[in-house]
Amino acid sequence: MTTESRRAARQKLVLDHFHDEVRQDWDQVLSTFPHPHYELIPTMTVHDGNSEVREYYHDTRIAFPDQDHEIIALRHSDDAVIAEFWLLGTHRGPLGSIPPTGSRFRVRMTAYFLFDTEENLVCERVYFDSLTLLKQLIGGIDKKNPRNWPLTVRCIRGLLKMSGQPPHPSLVNTPPADLP
């Protein structure tokens, strides 16, 4: 059973983590983990370790330099803080193989901040509807204007290229749940 003081400490860490992400203070964000580890379920990708997570931050802030969060709710479990929030921003740079569209997005997300028995944050596991995000990024292009057709084609090619990547094995090869 998680005590109220543990819940309060975890919640402060998670809120600080969110705040420092918006400020793009990567040293502070990474200091919330003994070993940074992100799992992005919609893309089936893992960013493990300081350099991979920093690269993830760099790439996403190139794509969305004004990225921000609006927290909807925080929930607690025995080993996690579950954050439900809106992620928003403007697509100003490439997102993987998808070229910038200039479109704004607002996507509802859930992140599980997982803690070990020593109260260390060991993983941020993020869930969101990637179709909602892509509809907002690509759907914002005026496809009736022939000048935008090349951008639309590049976006579709980029999406197809990204969707062909194999999933990270740790997200596919999961053990069965240990249920009573």
C-alpha positions, -999 to +999 in steps of 0.1 A: +000+000+000+013+034-010+013+060+018+001+096+014+037+109+018+049+086-010+020+097-032+028+134-025+065+129-033+058+110-065+032+136-076+057+164-070+084+145-090+059+140-119+047+176-119+083+188-118+091+165-147+062+180-167+073+216-158+109+210-168+099+194-201+080+225-210+110+247-200+132+223-220+155+219-190+167+184-200+192+181-172+164+186-147+140+163-165+167+135-167+176+140-130+141+126-121+153+092-133+183+072-121+183+057-156+161+075-181+137+052-199+107+061-222+083+037-239+061+052-266+034+026-271+017+040-303+050+039-322+063+008-303+096+026-297+119+027-266+144+054-257+167+040-231+195+058-213+206+094-211+217+099-247+187+082-263+163+102-242+181+134-249+180+126-286+142+120-283+138+153-266+159+171-292+139+155-321+105+162-307+114+198-299+127+203-334+093+190-346+073+209-319+093+237-305+063+251-286+052+217-271+032+221-239+009+201-216-024+206-200-029+182-172-064+167-169-059+144-139-033+125-119-041+091-105-020+069-082-015+032-080+009+011-058+037+015-083+028+044-105+014+079-111-009+079-141-011+113-158-039+121-182-031+153-202-034+172-234-002+175-254-002+205-277+021+223-301+028+234-336+045+212-362+075+234-372+101+208-380+103+172-393+087+145-371+108+115-381+102+112-419+071+135-419+080+170-430+067+201-411+031+211-419+028+242-397-004+226-382-013+229-346-023+198-326-039+189-293-039+152-284-052+135-253-026+113-237-019+091-208+015+085-193+024+059-167+053+071-144+065+037-130+084+035-097+105+007-083+104-005-047+131+021-038+108+049-051+129+056-081+112+066-113+122+038-137+100+044-168+076+068-185+053+048-206+031+069-229-001+060-247-020+082-272-040+078-304-015+084-332-043+087-358-057+117-339-023+134-340-017+126-377-051+138-387-044+171-370-009+174-385-017+163-421-054+172-421-045+208-416-029+210-451-052+226-476-053+198-502-075+218-526-045+241-532-022+224-558+008+241-542+003+219-512+001+186-531+039+179-529+039+184-491+009+161-488+027+134-508+059+139-487+038+135-455+022+103-467+056+089-478+071+098-445+042+082-426+046+050-446+083+049-440+078+054-403+051+028-401+074+002-416+097+002-386+098-030-365+084-027-329+109-027-300+111-063-288+106-054-251+072-039-260+061-071-279+076-099-259+058-092-226+053-118-199+018-129-190+001-111-161+006-127-127-030-129-116-043-147-086 
